[in-house]
């Protein structure tokens, strides 16, 4: 305070320097520093160390490989307004490898057999790799969307000019493609995420603390405890009617329905997705083809997308085989089409037909399993849980799994 005055002297606030706006090629990297797209190959110690160890025939540590991939994914950006945007690295391989593989497969029949056999194997290997790590990836969504676009492009460039496909047939195929995209857009929406703010919080603070502590421990006392620490809302041996009679604040029901990760009480048949990191109402499964969960709100759209895809794909395969293999039935032309490798155009179309057949067969299997589960009023998660706990009953050579839990009720 100044002499003769009781008022304290106000200190001037230090003004923080304003950050300069980023140009279209600048961005803030993972270390919080300003960087430039043109410097993507500069100052990469992890990559230099990896190259040195590779040249000297030394093994790379897993941590070094992860750091290299993190650096590449952080620097892979495209110029954009107010700063360069980050590009997910998992969407790039399908855009590059799929056209290359299909063009190589169209050179010769044996190359086609090798490539078309290796593609599903590589896709399954990548699926199990990411599924084991519980990681989200845009690889399969990018592969599915790009496959639709590329098959349609080949159809327009190689099949339509031959004059066997009329305007009506082309319009029907185009409408089918747009309906698939529309159904996928609907299936990508909220599958029924549980909001912690609107969940049942009638439990006391002591009960919440007890359940939270027990949910994080991997004890064997609670049936249905998964590896993520969250507790299963139902077990296959529970009686649904008896459990529905228990009050919301019952400790037994709270122990079964409490999710330690989301800090909420889940309704019946809800589940915590360890990949998305959130609870979903009536969760069926996490689908890599849409990079999201299939639950209560988007299950119908998911089934509709599969159904429209199967119809459109079979129709496109029929039109293509009728064009490049004339005077033959579709099934015969698929396995015996003499002269199809005489020119590159027909060979590429035939290779794309077989690629579409492989994808269609896989989607048809998923669609069949979904229809069976719906008819038995079970979800895919409940089927897998019943198989792990050995409480389910296999029927029809294992194609049907009777969990004995919800299959006598209505959807």
Order of alpha helices (4+ residues) and beta strands (2+ residues): beta-beta-alpha-alpha-beta-beta-alpha-alpha-alpha-alpha-alpha-alpha-alpha-beta-beta-beta-beta-beta-beta-alpha-alpha-alpha-alpha-beta-beta
